[in-house]
């Protein structure tokens, strides 16, 4: 199986399955001497871990990260950083009833067709549990970005038809972690939580949108043809489980405007070129312009629901199947740190690549 690595100069190679012994990875590109804050890295994993609230899966995993190499006396040595997170609370028996069943909208059929074999326990390699490795690598990337005064902040901006009506510039993003749905507006957050709980009790699932804001990104990240910064970010986001769409800046909303309404005019702020508006989302011609980079990531309702559904088996028999096990009614709260992690990895990779031209 190919495509288990992400990045070029800052690179993650991940391994592991949902119900295997562990999930882990190898990170390359962490420069020697970087101080490694293990409390911060673990706190990022804690934001993604299951069982953290009433609106997430009750699977009980501590998701404690263990570093295997690349760090000595609290600092990166410049060698590959190996890490592992041991799975502790698998209930593989919950999946015995779908051993030969293709679950609707899952990777079961396509995975089996491509490889001729699949791990039916929780989806195996195609499970979102693999994203643990991305969050670890993203935490290392955030430590690097901190040295460049770059921050990455994601938040839940919609659940189903419930949407934040305010721009991120009108919100206090520091409030994002103050509620279990990770929405920075308390009133909207409460409505989202209530709705997700209603969906959960109805044995169903719901999707929504996660928005992300990058502040402090330097001018010049990205390429003008292939390797555009927004294309790299889009690829990273679309590689996350359950993601169905990506837009940056005004995105699809820009199609409703005229050029005179959409253009970001320049002005001088001291010796710095700035834009009066930021409808471009901090990226122009595929290259960052120094303004805030902001984008939206659309997540579908997760495919695993506890209702009866029509499907087929490996032998082609049409059946009615019911999924068992422990699952999220809404992926958004736990996906916020994943979005941040992937964005941070892209930014570090682009900062490294940009130094080649300096």
VEXDREN-631086 format. One record per residue (C-alpha): x, y, z; residue in three letters; residue number from 0. Coordinates in steps of 0.1 Angstrom, whole numbers, plus 5000, padded with zeros to 4 digits. Layout:
# residues N
R/c1/c2/c3/residu/num
R/X/Y/Z/Ala/NUM
...
***
This chain:
# residues 358
R/c1/c2/c3/residu/num
R/5000/5000/5000/Unk/0
R/5014/5034/4990/Unk/1
R/5006/5069/5001/Unk/2
R/5013/5065/5038/Unk/3
R/5035/5096/5040/Unk/4
R/5026/5133/5039/Unk/5
R/5049/5163/5033/Unk/6
R/5083/5168/5016/Unk/7
R/5108/5185/5039/Unk/8
R/5086/5182/5070/Unk/9
R/5073/5147/5065/Unk/10
R/5050/5122/5084/Unk/11
R/5048/5085/5077/Unk/12
R/5020/5069/5097/Unk/13
R/5012/5033/5105/Unk/14
R/4986/5013/5124/Unk/15
R/4949/5003/5123/Unk/16
R/4919/5011/5144/Unk/17
R/4918/4977/5162/Unk/18
R/4955/4968/5158/Unk/19
R/4980/4970/5187/Unk/20
R/4989/5006/5180/Unk/21
R/4989/5036/5158/Unk/22
R/5021/5056/5153/Unk/23
R/5045/5073/5129/Unk/24
R/5078/5087/5120/Unk/25
R/5084/5124/5116/Unk/26
R/5112/5138/5096/Unk/27
R/5123/5174/5093/Unk/28
R/5123/5185/5129/Unk/29
R/5154/5206/5132/Unk/30
R/5179/5197/5159/Unk/31
R/5177/5217/5191/Unk/32
R/5139/5223/5190/Unk/33
R/5126/5221/5226/Unk/34
R/5100/5194/5228/Unk/35
R/5070/5203/5250/Unk/36
R/5055/5169/5258/Unk/37
R/5027/5184/5278/Unk/38
R/5016/5204/5248/Unk/39
R/5018/5174/5225/Unk/40
R/4997/5153/5248/Unk/41
R/4972/5181/5252/Unk/42
R/4967/5182/5214/Unk/43
R/4960/5144/5215/Unk/44
R/4936/5149/5244/Unk/45
R/4916/5173/5222/Unk/46
R/4912/5145/5196/Unk/47
R/4908/5115/5219/Unk/48
R/4875/5096/5221/Unk/49
R/4853/5096/5252/Unk/50
R/4859/5133/5260/Unk/51
R/4822/5143/5262/Unk/52
R/4786/5132/5259/Unk/53
R/4785/5140/5221/Unk/54
R/4816/5119/5212/Unk/55
R/4821/5081/5210/Unk/56
R/4824/5065/5244/Unk/57
R/4854/5044/5234/Unk/58
R/4878/5048/5263/Unk/59
R/4913/5055/5251/Unk/60
R/4939/5076/5269/Unk/61
R/4958/5081/5237/Unk/62
R/4991/5085/5256/Unk/63
R/5019/5092/5231/Unk/64
R/5053/5074/5236/Unk/65
R/5084/5088/5218/Unk/66
R/5107/5061/5205/Unk/67
R/5135/5081/5189/Unk/68
R/5147/5115/5178/Unk/69
R/5146/5134/5212/Unk/70
R/5173/5136/5238/Unk/71
R/5172/5156/5270/Unk/72
R/5140/5173/5259/Unk/73
R/5153/5185/5225/Unk/74
R/5151/5172/5190/Unk/75
R/5183/5156/5177/Unk/76
R/5175/5161/5140/Unk/77
R/5170/5124/5135/Unk/78
R/5136/5108/5126/Unk/79
R/5112/5110/5155/Unk/80
R/5094/5077/5160/Unk/81
R/5063/5076/5182/Unk/82
R/5035/5052/5191/Unk/83
R/5001/5053/5208/Unk/84
R/4989/5019/5221/Unk/85
R/4953/5009/5215/Unk/86
R/4937/4999/5248/Unk/87
R/4899/4997/5244/Unk/88
R/4892/4979/5212/Unk/89
R/4860/4959/5211/Unk/90
R/4865/4939/5179/Unk/91
R/4836/4916/5186/Unk/92
R/4813/4946/5179/Unk/93
R/4822/4942/5142/Unk/94
R/4817/4905/5139/Unk/95
R/4782/4910/5124/Unk/96
R/4796/4930/5095/Unk/97
R/4826/4909/5087/Unk/98
R/4812/4901/5052/Unk/99
R/4790/4932/5048/Unk/100
R/4797/4964/5029/Unk/101
R/4786/4992/5052/Unk/102
R/4769/5020/5032/Unk/103
R/4792/5049/5024/Unk/104
R/4822/5033/5041/Unk/105
R/4855/5023/5024/Unk/106
R/4846/4986/5029/Unk/107
R/4837/4978/4992/Unk/108
R/4863/5000/4976/Unk/109
R/4891/4988/4999/Unk/110
R/4882/4952/4993/Unk/111
R/4880/4958/4956/Unk/112
R/4914/4975/4955/Unk/113
R/4934/4952/4978/Unk/114
R/4915/4920/4979/Unk/115
R/4915/4920/5017/Unk/116
R/4903/4943/5045/Unk/117
R/4904/4946/5082/Unk/118
R/4867/4949/5091/Unk/119
R/4873/4958/5127/Unk/120
R/4865/4995/5129/Unk/121
R/4876/5001/5093/Unk/122
R/4912/4991/5099/Unk/123
R/4936/5014/5081/Unk/124
R/4907/5035/5067/Unk/125
R/4895/5043/5102/Unk/126
R/4898/5079/5115/Unk/127
R/4918/5065/5143/Unk/128
R/4948/5069/5120/Unk/129
R/4945/5106/5124/Unk/130
R/4961/5103/5159/Unk/131
R/4995/5102/5140/Unk/132
R/4986/5134/5122/Unk/133
R/4978/5152/5155/Unk/134
R/5011/5142/5169/Unk/135
R/5030/5154/5139/Unk/136
R/5009/5186/5138/Unk/137
R/5018/5193/5174/Unk/138
R/5055/5191/5165/Unk/139
R/5047/5214/5136/Unk/140
R/5030/5239/5159/Unk/141
R/5061/5240/5181/Unk/142
R/5081/5249/5150/Unk/143
R/5055/5275/5139/Unk/144
R/5057/5291/5173/Unk/145
R/5093/5300/5166/Unk/146
R/5080/5319/5135/Unk/147
R/5051/5336/5154/Unk/148
R/5025/5317/5133/Unk/149
R/4993/5304/5149/Unk/150
R/4967/5280/5137/Unk/151
R/4932/5281/5152/Unk/152
R/4902/5260/5140/Unk/153
R/4867/5260/5153/Unk/154
R/4833/5245/5146/Unk/155
R/4813/5270/5125/Unk/156
R/4783/5250/5116/Unk/157
R/4765/5218/5125/Unk/158
R/4737/5208/5101/Unk/159
R/4718/5239/5094/Unk/160
R/4730/5257/5125/Unk/161
R/4756/5283/5115/Unk/162
R/4777/5309/5131/Unk/163
R/4765/5342/5116/Unk/164
R/4796/5362/5126/Unk/165
R/4829/5364/5108/Unk/166
R/4859/5350/5126/Unk/167
R/4871/5386/5130/Unk/168
R/4841/5393/5152/Unk/169
R/4847/5363/5174/Unk/170
R/4869/5356/5204/Unk/171
R/4886/5325/5192/Unk/172
R/4901/5319/5226/Unk/173
R/4867/5307/5237/Unk/174
R/4867/5278/5213/Unk/175
R/4879/5253/5239/Unk/176
R/4853/5264/5265/Unk/177
R/4826/5241/5253/Unk/178
R/4825/5205/5240/Unk/179
R/4815/5213/5204/Unk/180
R/4844/5238/5200/Unk/181
R/4824/5267/5188/Unk/182
R/4836/5301/5200/Unk/183
R/4801/5316/5203/Unk/184
R/4785/5302/5235/Unk/185
R/4749/5307/5224/Unk/186
R/4754/5290/5191/Unk/187
R/4775/5263/5208/Unk/188
R/4746/5254/5231/Unk/189
R/4722/5250/5202/Unk/190
R/4748/5228/5184/Unk/191
R/4753/5206/5214/Unk/192
R/4715/5201/5219/Unk/193
R/4711/5192/5182/Unk/194
R/4739/5167/5182/Unk/195
R/4725/5151/5213/Unk/196
R/4691/5148/5196/Unk/197
R/4707/5132/5166/Unk/198
R/4727/5108/5188/Unk/199
R/4695/5097/5207/Unk/200
R/4679/5091/5173/Unk/201
R/4708/5067/5164/Unk/202
R/4718/5090/5135/Unk/203
R/4747/5114/5126/Unk/204
R/4751/5149/5114/Unk/205
R/4778/5169/5096/Unk/206
R/4789/5205/5094/Unk/207
R/4818/5229/5088/Unk/208
R/4851/5236/5106/Unk/209
R/4867/5269/5099/Unk/210
R/4904/5276/5103/Unk/211
R/4924/5308/5107/Unk/212
R/4962/5311/5103/Unk/213
R/4978/5343/5116/Unk/214
R/5013/5354/5111/Unk/215
R/5021/5334/5080/Unk/216
R/5050/5351/5061/Unk/217
R/5046/5365/5026/Unk/218
R/5058/5341/4999/Unk/219
R/5046/5306/5009/Unk/220
R/5034/5285/4979/Unk/221
R/5041/5284/4942/Unk/222
R/5024/5301/4913/Unk/223
R/5016/5271/4892/Unk/224
R/5017/5236/4907/Unk/225
R/5021/5236/4945/Unk/226
R/4998/5266/4951/Unk/227
R/4995/5272/4988/Unk/228
R/4957/5268/4987/Unk/229
R/4960/5236/4967/Unk/230
R/4984/5222/4993/Unk/231
R/4960/5231/5021/Unk/232
R/4931/5217/5001/Unk/233
R/4949/5185/4995/Unk/234
R/4957/5182/5032/Unk/235
R/4921/5189/5043/Unk/236
R/4905/5166/5017/Unk/237
R/4927/5138/5030/Unk/238
R/4910/5139/5063/Unk/239
R/4883/5112/5069/Unk/240
R/4847/5124/5062/Unk/241
R/4858/5157/5044/Unk/242
R/4837/5166/5014/Unk/243
R/4847/5201/5005/Unk/244
R/4873/5229/5010/Unk/245
R/4871/5266/5003/Unk/246
R/4894/5295/5012/Unk/247
R/4888/5332/5014/Unk/248
R/4852/5339/5003/Unk/249
R/4853/5306/4984/Unk/250
R/4820/5299/4966/Unk/251
R/4806/5332/4979/Unk/252
R/4830/5350/4956/Unk/253
R/4811/5338/4925/Unk/254
R/4782/5361/4935/Unk/255
R/4804/5392/4933/Unk/256
R/4818/5414/4906/Unk/257
R/4855/5419/4903/Unk/258
R/4852/5454/4916/Unk/259
R/4835/5440/4947/Unk/260
R/4859/5411/4952/Unk/261
R/4893/5427/4946/Unk/262
R/4915/5434/4977/Unk/263
R/4930/5468/4973/Unk/264
R/4966/5474/4985/Unk/265
R/4978/5501/5008/Unk/266
R/5011/5508/5027/Unk/267
R/5013/5504/5065/Unk/268
R/5047/5518/5072/Unk/269
R/5071/5497/5051/Unk/270
R/5046/5468/5048/Unk/271
R/5022/5462/5018/Unk/272
R/4988/5454/5032/Unk/273
R/4953/5448/5017/Unk/274
R/4923/5468/5029/Unk/275
R/4901/5437/5027/Unk/276
R/4909/5401/5027/Unk/277
R/4884/5384/5005/Unk/278
R/4913/5364/4990/Unk/279
R/4919/5346/5022/Unk/280
R/4955/5356/5025/Unk/281
R/4965/5339/4993/Unk/282
R/4969/5354/4959/Unk/283
R/4983/5337/4928/Unk/284
R/4989/5306/4949/Unk/285
R/5012/5325/4972/Unk/286
R/5006/5339/5007/Unk/287
R/5004/5377/5009/Unk/288
R/5009/5381/5047/Unk/289
R/4973/5386/5056/Unk/290
R/4953/5361/5076/Unk/291
R/4948/5328/5058/Unk/292
R/4913/5314/5064/Unk/293
R/4894/5285/5050/Unk/294
R/4864/5262/5056/Unk/295
R/4863/5224/5056/Unk/296
R/4830/5206/5050/Unk/297
R/4825/5173/5069/Unk/298
R/4797/5149/5059/Unk/299
R/4776/5131/5085/Unk/300
R/4797/5101/5095/Unk/301
R/4786/5070/5077/Unk/302
R/4784/5048/5108/Unk/303
R/4748/5050/5122/Unk/304
R/4729/5026/5144/Unk/305
R/4699/5024/5121/Unk/306
R/4690/4996/5097/Unk/307
R/4703/5001/5062/Unk/308
R/4701/4981/5030/Unk/309
R/4734/4969/5016/Unk/310
R/4751/4938/5001/Unk/311
R/4776/4912/5012/Unk/312
R/4809/4901/4997/Unk/313
R/4790/4873/4979/Unk/314
R/4765/4898/4964/Unk/315
R/4736/4890/4987/Unk/316
R/4713/4919/4994/Unk/317
R/4707/4922/5032/Unk/318
R/4695/4946/5058/Unk/319
R/4723/4954/5083/Unk/320
R/4726/4973/5116/Unk/321
R/4760/4986/5128/Unk/322
R/4770/4980/5163/Unk/323
R/4798/4995/5184/Unk/324
R/4807/5030/5197/Unk/325
R/4806/5059/5173/Unk/326
R/4805/5097/5171/Unk/327
R/4772/5112/5162/Unk/328
R/4792/5142/5149/Unk/329
R/4828/5142/5140/Unk/330
R/4833/5180/5142/Unk/331
R/4844/5184/5179/Unk/332
R/4872/5159/5176/Unk/333
R/4882/5170/5140/Unk/334
R/4891/5205/5150/Unk/335
R/4926/5195/5162/Unk/336
R/4930/5174/5131/Unk/337
R/4923/5203/5108/Unk/338
R/4948/5224/5128/Unk/339
R/4974/5196/5126/Unk/340
R/4972/5192/5089/Unk/341
R/4973/5230/5083/Unk/342
R/5004/5233/5106/Unk/343
R/5022/5205/5087/Unk/344
R/5015/5222/5054/Unk/345
R/5028/5256/5067/Unk/346
R/5060/5242/5082/Unk/347
R/5067/5223/5049/Unk/348
R/5061/5255/5029/Unk/349
R/5083/5276/5052/Unk/350
R/5111/5250/5048/Unk/351
R/5106/5250/5010/Unk/352
R/5105/5288/5008/Unk/353
R/5140/5290/5024/Unk/354
R/5153/5273/4992/Unk/355
R/5146/5306/4974/Unk/356
R/5160/5330/5000/Unk/357
***
